[in-house]
Amino acid sequence: MPLFRIQHLTTYKYDRLIQESMNEIKIFPLESEEQELVNQDLEISGHPEVHLFTDYWGNTTGNFNLLAPHEELVINSRLAVRTKGPDELRINFLATFLELTEEGPGDIRKMVLSRPDAMVLQSLIEDMAGQLRSAESSVALTIKNCSDYIFEQFDYIKGITTTETTVDEILAKRAGVCQDFAHLLLQILRTMKIPSRYVSGYICPHRSGLRGEGATHAWVEAWIPGSGWTGIDPTNNIWVTNTHIKLAVGKDFTDCSPVKGTFKGLARQTLTVFVSVDYEDGEVVEVLNDVKMSNENTAPAPARAPSAGQQQ
């Protein structure tokens, strides 16, 4: 059972004083059969009181306010997480779409997670779905076919997208990062009525050369009859095992963004995210990202602080 020690440092800097910063954070690892939170230390500029609650999707969420004028907001999370899942998953590749349909009625969350978003290029998604559906009607094989397609047909390029890039734009660019590939996979799977949810977290594969190692990461969990919620990482085209650590789940990135909020003031901001993963053998992987935000705050209050943690 691997133990990972992770530091996740989020830093907002403003070019002039701002005030009344109200924020929501989702940087608390999910407690589940697959992982155990050993400990977590959280330090925030100004030492505000953090009010915790559980959101609709079951994520531990924190709210805090910084009312005094400030030019910097730093959120420093240090945690130790032990993953308890197997090195290889046992996936029910025999489960069919008929079984999936029989399980669906009555579960509102699964119904919500089975509906594709409205988009301009939905016809292209429908064509993909038709081509990628397993001839054997296997749900698991269809999910893997979709991951294969994204991995093979789309380029992994850092910095080409933002936290607000749409699936239409991803299709046009034929490139993106983990957040983009997760959103694309969700749209394809939901078009086939496979309940699927977005997952944010960390990937800690250790010297494997996988994309996103040591940084905040995103992948998908899809519902497979007989297996339940099963993670698949289209950025690396692998099923998720004990090297992925979950922070939050939801319909898309907006449900899982590590940090988001608003503030009062006329200021431009910059955002950097530093993630460090310490392995049990002493190896340390560190990643520092200057996050590309689609809109800088240039208008009077209230201005929005875009979601933190452009994922890899």
Secondary structure, DSSP 8 states (H G I E B T S, - for coil): --EEEEEEEEEEEEEEEEEEEEEEE--S---SSSEEEEEEEEEETT----EEEE-TTS-EEEEEEE-S-EEEEEEEEEEEEEE-S-SS----TT-BHHHHHHH-TT-HHHHHTTS----TTHHHHHHHHHHHS-TT-BHHHHHHHHHHHHHHHSEE-TTS--TT--HHHHHHHTEE-HHHHHHHHHHHHHHTT--EEEEEEEE---SS--TTBTSEEEEEEEEETTTEEEEEETTTTEE--TTEEEEEEESSHHHH-SEEEEEES---EEEEEEEEEE-TTS-EEEEEEE---S----SSSSEEEEEE----
